[in-house]
Amino acid sequence: MDETIMGALFFGLPRQGPGSDACTERMFHLLPGLPAHPTILDIGCGSGMQTLVLARLAPDARITAVDLYQPVLDILDARAQKAGVAGRVKTVRVFMDVLPFPPGSFDLLWAEGSIFVIGVEAGLVA
C-alpha cells in the first residue's frame, strides 16, 4: 500500500490498525518464556501504541519498531521519550516486506494489526 494512502487513512488516529492495549497484553501473556533481555521487532508499528505496551510488559527488552510512514515514527519517538523508554525503542523507516535484518536477529516478531498491508499470505511467507 502506498505510504501516502496509509498516511491519509490512519494519520492522527491513536492506532493505525485494529487492536487495543488489553489485546496486546493478553497476547503477550500467552507467549512462552522470553529470554531475560529479549529483542523485539514490532513490524508495522504505526505510532507505537502496542510498542509502548510491549516496552512496559518487557522492561528489559530492546525494541526495534518499523514502519514506512515517517510521521508516525516521529510520533512514536516522542511517545517513547515521554514514557521514559526511548533508550530501549529504536524506530526504523522500512517497508515490512523488505526488512533489512538477518534471520534470527530478534527473539520476538510482533505484527499487531499490520499484516493486512501486504496480505496475510505474503506476511506469513515473508
N, C-alpha and C positions, 0 to 999 in steps of 0.2 A: 504494500500500500504506500502511496506517495506520502512523503513526510509533510507536505503542505496540507493534504487532505486530513491526515492524522491530527495535525495541529488544530485545524479548523473544527474537527469533530469533538475533540476532547480538551483542548486548552482551557484552563480556568476551572475545570471540574476537580474536585478533591481526588478522584481516582479516574484513570483513563481506561478503565475496563471494569468488569464485574468483580465483586468481592467485598469484603469488609474486614476490619481488624479482627473481629470474632472468628471469621473464616480462616484468616491467616494463622491465628493462634491455634485453632482446632487442628488444622492440617500439620502445623509444625509439631504439635504434641503427639501426632501419630507416627512421626519419623522414628526409625530405630536410632540408637545412640550415635551421636556425632563425636568426633574427636574433641579433645579438650580445647583446642584453639582452631575451630573449623574455618575453612574458606568457603564462602558462599557466592555464587553467581546469580544475581537477580536479573533475569532476561526479560526485556520489555518492561523496565521498572517504572516508566512514566515519571510522575512527580514524587514517587517513592513512599507512598503510604505504607505498603507492605514492607518496604526496605527498612523503614524505621521500626516497625513491629519486630522484624527479624533481628534488628540490632538490639532491641530491648530483651527479646527472648534468648538471645545468644550473646551475652555481654563480652565474651572473649573471641567473638568471630571477627574476621575481616571480610567485608562485603564489597564485591565489585558489582555495580549496578549499571546495566547497559540499556540504552535507548537510542533511537535515531534522531529524535527531536530535541535539539539543544536547549530550547527554552524550558522544557520540563526537567532536564538535568540541572539547569541553573536553580530551579525551584527546589529540587532535592538537595543540592549542595547547601542552600540557605536553611532548609529544614533540618538537615543533619547538623549544621553548625549550631542552630538554636537548641537542638536536642542534646548537644554535647557528644555526638558520636562521629563528628566529621573526620576524626583521625582514623576511624575504622571503616568508613564508607568512601569508596572511590567511584566516581562516575566516569563512564566511557561512552563516547558517541559512536555507535556502530549499529548496523542492522543485525537483527537476531539470526539470520541465516548465513552470515559470514563472520562468525565470531573469531577473533584473532588469537584465541587461547589454545595451547596444545591440549590434547586429551589428557585427562587426569589432573588438570590444574586446580580443580575445586572438589571439595568434599560434598557439596550440595548444589544442585542446579534447581533454581526456583523460577517458575514462569507462571505467575498468578494472573489468570485472565488475559494473557497476551498471545497465546498460540493462534488465535483467530487471525492475526495479522498475516501469517504466512500459510495458514491452513493446518489442520490437525495432522494430516498425513505427512506433509513436509516437516512439520515440527517434530514429529516422532522419529523421523529418519535423520534429521539434521544433527 
